[in-house]
Each structure stands twice: as C-alpha cells, then as structure tokens.
Amino acid sequence: MTVAEEISRRLHAAFAPRLLEIENQSEQHRGHAGFQEGGESHYHVTISAPELDGMNRLARHRAVHSAIGKDLLESIHALALDIQVAPAA
C-alpha cells in the first residue's frame, strides 16, 4: 500500500469526508531537502468533512494530523493541508 493510500484509508476511517484529494507532489521537490528516491515524501491533502466544520483552523489541523497518525507523519517530509469547511448557516 502506498503512503497516499494509507493516508486515504485513515482519513476515511476518521472522518467519512465529503471530499478527499491526496496529491503526491514528491517529484516536484526532486533535489530539495527531504526528497526521497521513489517519491512518497511530499503530499498535498484537500479534505472536507462535517466533523471538521465546527473547529477552528488549529483544531482542524490537529484532528487531521491525529487521524493520519504520528507513525505515518514521521515517514514523510512535508504535508500541506487544505481543509475546506461548509459555510455557516
């Protein structure tokens, strides 16, 4: 299972997201710090989930990091998060 697949599995289990996109951007960082041969070092995650809507920005990021897990976060170099929330009613 790739890192992207594992991130997806964990985020689906934690949040049942309305939207989840995971982009492996590792190749864009070739030659930069943290690049690993074979990729799987830099990711961009876009997520929208009802559970995240009532949280402030810091709480949303902490929740996503917690769902992904320390073990997986330590295996990658960079994780960019785009957490989209539903507009307030």
ZATORPA-293911 format. One line per field, with one value per residue: residue number from 1; residue in one letter; x, y, z of N, C-alpha, C in turn. Coordinates in steps of 0.1 Angstrom, whole numbers, plus 5000, padded with zeros to 4 digits. Last residue first. Layout:
i <- c(NUM | ...)
aa <- c(A | ...)
n.c1 <- c(X | ...)
n.c2 <- c(Y | ...)
n.c3 <- c(Z | ...)
ca.c1 <- c(X | ...)
ca.c2 <- c(Y | ...)
ca.c3 <- c(Z | ...)
c.c1 <- c(X | ...)
c.c2 <- c(Y | ...)
c.c3 <- c(Z | ...)
This chain:
i <- c(89 | 88 | 87 | 86 | 85 | 84 | 83 | 82 | 81 | 80 | 79 | 78 | 77 | 76 | 75 | 74 | 73 | 72 | 71 | 70 | 69 | 68 | 67 | 66 | 65 | 64 | 63 | 62 | 61 | 60 | 59 | 58 | 57 | 56 | 55 | 54 | 53 | 52 | 51 | 50 | 49 | 48 | 47 | 46 | 45 | 44 | 43 | 42 | 41 | 40 | 39 | 38 | 37 | 36 | 35 | 34 | 33 | 32 | 31 | 30 | 29 | 28 | 27 | 26 | 25 | 24 | 23 | 22 | 21 | 20 | 19 | 18 | 17 | 16 | 15 | 14 | 13 | 12 | 11 | 10 | 9 | 8 | 7 | 6 | 5 | 4 | 3 | 2 | 1)
aa <- c(A | A | P | A | V | Q | I | D | L | A | L | A | H | I | S | E | L | L | D | K | G | I | A | S | H | V | A | R | H | R | A | L | R | N | M | G | D | L | E | P | A | S | I | T | V | H | Y | H | S | E | G | G | E | Q | F | G | A | H | G | R | H | Q | E | S | Q | N | E | I | E | L | L | R | P | A | F | A | A | H | L | R | R | S | I | E | E | A | V | T | M)
n.c1 <- c(4756 | 4788 | 4801 | 4822 | 4858 | 4887 | 4920 | 4948 | 4981 | 5010 | 5037 | 5069 | 5081 | 5071 | 5071 | 5057 | 5031 | 5029 | 5031 | 5010 | 4981 | 4958 | 4945 | 4962 | 4960 | 4933 | 4933 | 4951 | 4936 | 4913 | 4925 | 4934 | 4909 | 4881 | 4852 | 4830 | 4839 | 4848 | 4827 | 4822 | 4851 | 4873 | 4907 | 4936 | 4970 | 5001 | 5033 | 5064 | 5073 | 5070 | 5099 | 5121 | 5142 | 5129 | 5136 | 5146 | 5155 | 5155 | 5157 | 5122 | 5097 | 5080 | 5078 | 5058 | 5032 | 5004 | 4974 | 4942 | 4911 | 4879 | 4848 | 4834 | 4849 | 4849 | 4869 | 4884 | 4885 | 4895 | 4921 | 4931 | 4930 | 4947 | 4971 | 4974 | 4977 | 5000 | 5019 | 5006 | 5009)
n.c2 <- c(5283 | 5287 | 5265 | 5238 | 5239 | 5223 | 5224 | 5215 | 5209 | 5193 | 5178 | 5164 | 5138 | 5108 | 5094 | 5108 | 5103 | 5076 | 5079 | 5096 | 5100 | 5109 | 5119 | 5139 | 5156 | 5163 | 5176 | 5198 | 5212 | 5219 | 5235 | 5257 | 5267 | 5254 | 5234 | 5226 | 5209 | 5183 | 5167 | 5169 | 5176 | 5178 | 5182 | 5177 | 5175 | 5168 | 5156 | 5141 | 5115 | 5097 | 5088 | 5075 | 5092 | 5120 | 5152 | 5167 | 5195 | 5189 | 5171 | 5172 | 5181 | 5170 | 5144 | 5147 | 5151 | 5134 | 5144 | 5135 | 5146 | 5143 | 5153 | 5144 | 5117 | 5101 | 5104 | 5080 | 5066 | 5085 | 5087 | 5061 | 5059 | 5080 | 5072 | 5049 | 5060 | 5074 | 5053 | 5022 | 4988)
n.c3 <- c(5084 | 5071 | 5045 | 5054 | 5048 | 5039 | 5042 | 5030 | 5040 | 5031 | 5045 | 5040 | 5045 | 5062 | 5085 | 5104 | 5097 | 5105 | 5133 | 5140 | 5119 | 5107 | 5130 | 5138 | 5115 | 5118 | 5143 | 5138 | 5119 | 5135 | 5154 | 5138 | 5129 | 5149 | 5140 | 5126 | 5105 | 5109 | 5104 | 5076 | 5056 | 5031 | 5020 | 5003 | 5007 | 4993 | 5002 | 4998 | 4996 | 4975 | 4956 | 4948 | 4970 | 4987 | 4999 | 5019 | 4999 | 4964 | 4943 | 4937 | 4941 | 4924 | 4933 | 4954 | 4956 | 4955 | 4968 | 4975 | 4985 | 4995 | 5007 | 5028 | 5048 | 5073 | 5094 | 5098 | 5075 | 5057 | 5068 | 5064 | 5036 | 5028 | 5038 | 5023 | 4997 | 5001 | 5005 | 4991 | 5000)
ca.c1 <- c(4742 | 4779 | 4797 | 4810 | 4846 | 4876 | 4908 | 4937 | 4967 | 5003 | 5023 | 5061 | 5089 | 5071 | 5077 | 5072 | 5036 | 5029 | 5040 | 5024 | 4990 | 4969 | 4939 | 4959 | 4973 | 4938 | 4925 | 4954 | 4949 | 4912 | 4919 | 4944 | 4919 | 4890 | 4865 | 4828 | 4833 | 4858 | 4833 | 4813 | 4843 | 4862 | 4897 | 4924 | 4958 | 4991 | 5019 | 5057 | 5079 | 5063 | 5088 | 5109 | 5141 | 5133 | 5132 | 5136 | 5156 | 5153 | 5168 | 5135 | 5107 | 5082 | 5086 | 5073 | 5040 | 5018 | 4983 | 4956 | 4921 | 4893 | 4858 | 4826 | 4849 | 4840 | 4860 | 4882 | 4880 | 4882 | 4912 | 4930 | 4923 | 4933 | 4966 | 4973 | 4966 | 4988 | 5016 | 5014 | 5000)
ca.c2 <- c(5285 | 5287 | 5278 | 5242 | 5238 | 5231 | 5219 | 5224 | 5207 | 5206 | 5176 | 5175 | 5151 | 5118 | 5088 | 5108 | 5116 | 5079 | 5069 | 5100 | 5092 | 5103 | 5108 | 5128 | 5150 | 5156 | 5165 | 5188 | 5206 | 5211 | 5222 | 5248 | 5262 | 5265 | 5236 | 5234 | 5222 | 5194 | 5167 | 5175 | 5166 | 5185 | 5175 | 5186 | 5169 | 5179 | 5154 | 5154 | 5124 | 5095 | 5097 | 5067 | 5084 | 5106 | 5143 | 5158 | 5188 | 5197 | 5179 | 5165 | 5185 | 5184 | 5147 | 5144 | 5162 | 5131 | 5146 | 5134 | 5145 | 5139 | 5155 | 5148 | 5130 | 5100 | 5115 | 5090 | 5059 | 5080 | 5099 | 5066 | 5049 | 5080 | 5085 | 5047 | 5050 | 5081 | 5063 | 5034 | 5000)
ca.c3 <- c(5080 | 5083 | 5050 | 5048 | 5057 | 5035 | 5049 | 5025 | 5042 | 5030 | 5043 | 5040 | 5048 | 5051 | 5074 | 5106 | 5095 | 5091 | 5126 | 5141 | 5129 | 5099 | 5122 | 5147 | 5119 | 5106 | 5141 | 5148 | 5115 | 5123 | 5158 | 5145 | 5120 | 5144 | 5146 | 5138 | 5102 | 5109 | 5118 | 5086 | 5064 | 5037 | 5027 | 5004 | 5010 | 4995 | 4999 | 4999 | 5006 | 4988 | 4959 | 4948 | 4958 | 4988 | 4988 | 5023 | 5012 | 4976 | 4946 | 4934 | 4951 | 4922 | 4922 | 4957 | 4950 | 4958 | 4957 | 4980 | 4974 | 4999 | 4997 | 5016 | 5042 | 5062 | 5091 | 5109 | 5087 | 5055 | 5068 | 5077 | 5044 | 5024 | 5043 | 5037 | 5000 | 4997 | 5016 | 4991 | 5000)
c.c1 <- c(4736 | 4765 | 4787 | 4807 | 4834 | 4864 | 4897 | 4924 | 4958 | 4988 | 5016 | 5046 | 5079 | 5077 | 5077 | 5079 | 5052 | 5035 | 5040 | 5034 | 5004 | 4978 | 4949 | 4954 | 4971 | 4951 | 4929 | 4946 | 4953 | 4925 | 4917 | 4938 | 4929 | 4901 | 4872 | 4841 | 4832 | 4852 | 4843 | 4820 | 4835 | 4854 | 4885 | 4913 | 4947 | 4977 | 5011 | 5043 | 5072 | 5070 | 5083 | 5097 | 5129 | 5132 | 5138 | 5131 | 5144 | 5154 | 5167 | 5146 | 5121 | 5093 | 5089 | 5082 | 5055 | 5026 | 4997 | 4965 | 4935 | 4901 | 4871 | 4836 | 4839 | 4838 | 4849 | 4871 | 4877 | 4876 | 4897 | 4920 | 4921 | 4925 | 4951 | 4967 | 4963 | 4976 | 5003 | 5010 | 5009)
c.c2 <- c(5298 | 5290 | 5277 | 5256 | 5243 | 5229 | 5228 | 5218 | 5218 | 5202 | 5189 | 5172 | 5163 | 5131 | 5097 | 5102 | 5116 | 5093 | 5073 | 5091 | 5096 | 5095 | 5101 | 5116 | 5138 | 5149 | 5156 | 5175 | 5195 | 5204 | 5213 | 5235 | 5253 | 5258 | 5248 | 5238 | 5231 | 5208 | 5178 | 5176 | 5173 | 5174 | 5184 | 5177 | 5179 | 5172 | 5167 | 5152 | 5137 | 5103 | 5094 | 5075 | 5075 | 5099 | 5129 | 5149 | 5179 | 5189 | 5188 | 5175 | 5178 | 5189 | 5161 | 5148 | 5159 | 5141 | 5143 | 5134 | 5145 | 5138 | 5151 | 5149 | 5132 | 5113 | 5112 | 5100 | 5069 | 5073 | 5094 | 5078 | 5055 | 5070 | 5084 | 5060 | 5049 | 5072 | 5070 | 5043 | 5012)
c.c3 <- c(5086 | 5078 | 5062 | 5054 | 5050 | 5044 | 5046 | 5031 | 5037 | 5032 | 5043 | 5037 | 5049 | 5055 | 5061 | 5094 | 5096 | 5088 | 5111 | 5133 | 5128 | 5107 | 5113 | 5139 | 5128 | 5109 | 5129 | 5146 | 5125 | 5119 | 5146 | 5149 | 5127 | 5136 | 5141 | 5145 | 5114 | 5109 | 5119 | 5100 | 5074 | 5043 | 5032 | 5010 | 5011 | 4996 | 5001 | 4994 | 5008 | 4999 | 4973 | 4952 | 4959 | 4975 | 4990 | 5011 | 5014 | 4988 | 4958 | 4936 | 4949 | 4931 | 4919 | 4945 | 4951 | 4950 | 4961 | 4968 | 4980 | 4986 | 5002 | 5004 | 5030 | 5054 | 5081 | 5106 | 5098 | 5068 | 5066 | 5078 | 5058 | 5033 | 5040 | 5043 | 5015 | 5000 | 5013 | 5003 | 5000)
